[in-house]
Amino acid sequence: MIEVQHSQLSVRRQCQLLHLSRGTLYYAPSGESEENLQLMRLLDEQYTRAPFYGIRRMKAWLETQGYAANHKRVQRLLRLTGLEAIYQRPRLSAPAPGHRIYPYLLRGVKIARVNQVWSTDITYIRLLHGFIYLVAIIDWFSRYVLSWEVSVTLDGDFCTSALERALAVAQPEIFNTDQGAQFTSQVFTGLLLGHGIKISMDGRGRALDNIFVERLWRSVKYEEVYLHDYQHVPAAISGLGNYFNFYNSERLHQSLAYKTPEAVYNQLIG
């Protein structure tokens, strides 16, 4: 970041360019113990390998790794990282109180073109002595990542900022999310409705309703996060930025006939 008094760019604009929520400027290392942070790292890796593991299996698996943790501790750490078994949809938050829950619109729908369906989700990204959260917005047909942002908290601002950035590129016919407070808020849904976009929300306990984002998180973690073990937030932002550039413009997808998401997205909107 550039000191404000020496820059023509506001702090808000600098954060937008860096895919960074303003709250993340004031990041302090997590207050969790080193042992809990290690358990969270292990739980995150095992969830990526076996997303069908619930609390009991995770507890038993930790014991095979030499870690004894009771049921409540495992449950709390899973909740903190936003990880639950796929038959219990990952819940980084509950729906915003009093806000409407929209029906799932995509069951049986054939995805046939770009900007037909976009979706989003939040995932936990580990740091050496803490963690942050990552949100991304993806086009279902091309797998193209339209925008992403990180935050140290689960407030909705960084999700709204990512949505605003994506809508500056194009807009979908349908936007799919889970039922978390970040996505059921009036600010987030109002932005979608104001653009005439239909809102779809995953059914409770149906993580695979948002399968393309789930696959994206698996790729991000195995191909970037686990390989580099970011020491601090700037390193995470830099690494994730490089990875998403690679993912969009260089990574060949078998499901796209070995084309890149960027090539498919740009070809079909041109």
Secondary structure in CASP SS format (residue, H / E / C, confidence):
PFRMAT SS
TARGET T0000
AUTHOR 0000-0000-0000
METHOD secondary structure of the structure
MODEL  1
M C 1.00
I C 1.00
E C 1.00
V H 1.00
Q H 1.00
H H 1.00
S C 1.00
Q C 1.00
L C 1.00
S C 1.00
V H 1.00
R H 1.00
R H 1.00
Q H 1.00
C H 1.00
Q H 1.00
L H 1.00
L C 1.00
H C 1.00
L E 1.00
S C 1.00
R H 1.00
G H 1.00
T H 1.00
L H 1.00
Y H 1.00
Y C 1.00
A C 1.00
P C 1.00
S C 1.00
G C 1.00
E C 1.00
S C 1.00
E H 1.00
E H 1.00
N H 1.00
L H 1.00
Q H 1.00
L H 1.00
M H 1.00
R H 1.00
L H 1.00
L H 1.00
D H 1.00
E H 1.00
Q H 1.00
Y H 1.00
T H 1.00
R H 1.00
A C 1.00
P C 1.00
F C 1.00
Y C 1.00
G C 1.00
I H 1.00
R H 1.00
R H 1.00
M H 1.00
K H 1.00
A H 1.00
W H 1.00
L H 1.00
E H 1.00
T H 1.00
Q C 1.00
G C 1.00
Y C 1.00
A C 1.00
A C 1.00
N C 1.00
H H 1.00
K H 1.00
R H 1.00
V H 1.00
Q H 1.00
R H 1.00
L H 1.00
L H 1.00
R H 1.00
L H 1.00
T H 1.00
G C 1.00
L C 1.00
E C 1.00
A C 1.00
I C 1.00
Y C 1.00
Q C 1.00
R C 1.00
P C 1.00
R C 1.00
L C 1.00
S C 1.00
A C 1.00
P C 1.00
A C 1.00
P C 1.00
G C 1.00
H C 1.00
R C 1.00
I C 1.00
Y C 1.00
P C 1.00
Y C 1.00
L C 1.00
L C 1.00
R C 1.00
G C 1.00
V C 1.00
K C 1.00
I C 1.00
A C 1.00
R C 1.00
V C 1.00
N C 1.00
Q C 1.00
V E 1.00
W E 1.00
S E 1.00
T E 1.00
D E 1.00
I E 1.00
T E 1.00
Y E 1.00
I E 1.00
R E 1.00
L E 1.00
L C 1.00
H C 1.00
G E 1.00
F E 1.00
I E 1.00
Y E 1.00
L E 1.00
V E 1.00
A E 1.00
I E 1.00
I E 1.00
D E 1.00
W C 1.00
F C 1.00
S C 1.00
R C 1.00
Y C 1.00
V E 1.00
L E 1.00
S E 1.00
W E 1.00
E E 1.00
V E 1.00
S E 1.00
V C 1.00
T C 1.00
L C 1.00
D C 1.00
G C 1.00
D H 1.00
F H 1.00
C H 1.00
T H 1.00
S H 1.00
A H 1.00
L H 1.00
E H 1.00
R H 1.00
A H 1.00
L H 1.00
A C 1.00
V C 1.00
A C 1.00
Q C 1.00
P C 1.00
E C 1.00
I E 1.00
F E 1.00
N E 1.00
T E 1.00
D C 1.00
Q C 1.00
G C 1.00
A H 1.00
Q H 1.00
F H 1.00
T H 1.00
S C 1.00
Q H 1.00
V H 1.00
F H 1.00
T H 1.00
G H 1.00
L H 1.00
L H 1.00
L H 1.00
G H 1.00
H C 1.00
G C 1.00
I C 1.00
K E 1.00
I E 1.00
S E 1.00
M E 1.00
D C 1.00
G C 1.00
R C 1.00
G C 1.00
R C 1.00
A H 1.00
L H 1.00
D H 1.00
N H 1.00
I H 1.00
F H 1.00
V H 1.00
E H 1.00
R H 1.00
L H 1.00
W H 1.00
R H 1.00
S H 1.00
V H 1.00
K H 1.00
Y H 1.00
E H 1.00
E H 1.00
V H 1.00
Y H 1.00
L H 1.00
H H 1.00
D C 1.00
Y C 1.00
Q C 1.00
H C 1.00
V H 1.00
P H 1.00
A H 1.00
A H 1.00
I H 1.00
S H 1.00
G H 1.00
L H 1.00
G H 1.00
N H 1.00
Y H 1.00
F H 1.00
N H 1.00
F H 1.00
Y H 1.00
N H 1.00
S H 1.00
E C 1.00
R C 1.00
L C 1.00
H E 1.00
Q H 1.00
S H 1.00
L H 1.00
A C 1.00
Y C 1.00
K E 1.00
T C 1.00
P H 1.00
E H 1.00
A H 1.00
V H 1.00
Y H 1.00
N H 1.00
Q H 1.00
L H 1.00
I H 1.00
G C 1.00
END
